[in-house]
Amino acid sequence: MIIFGWGFQTSKDYGPIEVINCPNCNNLGWWNLVTLKKWFTLFFIPIIPYDFDNLLMCQVCNRGFLLSNDEIARAKIISKLMNEYFKKNITWEEFLKKRLELPNTFIQDSSTQVGSINHANYEYVQCEYCGENILNNITYCKHCGKKIGSSS
């Protein structure tokens, strides 16, 4: 007896790419480039990938939108820049200079109502509940989930 299937899914997260105000959860925060692969399986072991999707996804609610081939290439460049910044190989100013040389927004259809913000306005504060660094204009902390600015 041979057991086969399809639909098994794996994902690869390339890290934060763009600061976007999410139309679903209304949080302003980093969105990640994520590649989803669907696999044909044999005896529950992924054998052959048959579908790929590249998405820009909200870290809070995991909603996102599909990227075109041009957008994927640009997002991977930004991902490499972000990794260099997180490893402290480049400064924030160097990151911004290189990032702003690329087109500023990802192209979406008008129904998504998603856009990027001015990269010079990034400012971080500490969450009053968990102490993690978060963007200053978000509604909910992505680490602890608590509403920012609520007194309870």
ABEGO torsion letter per residue (X at the ends): XBBBBBGBBBBBBAEBABBBBBAAAGBBBBBBBBBBBBBBBBGGBBABBABBBBBBBBAAAGBBBBBBAAAAAAAAAAAAAAAAAAAGABBAAAAAAAAAABBABBBBBAAAGBBBBBAAABBBBBBAAAGBBBBAABABBAAAGBBBGBAX
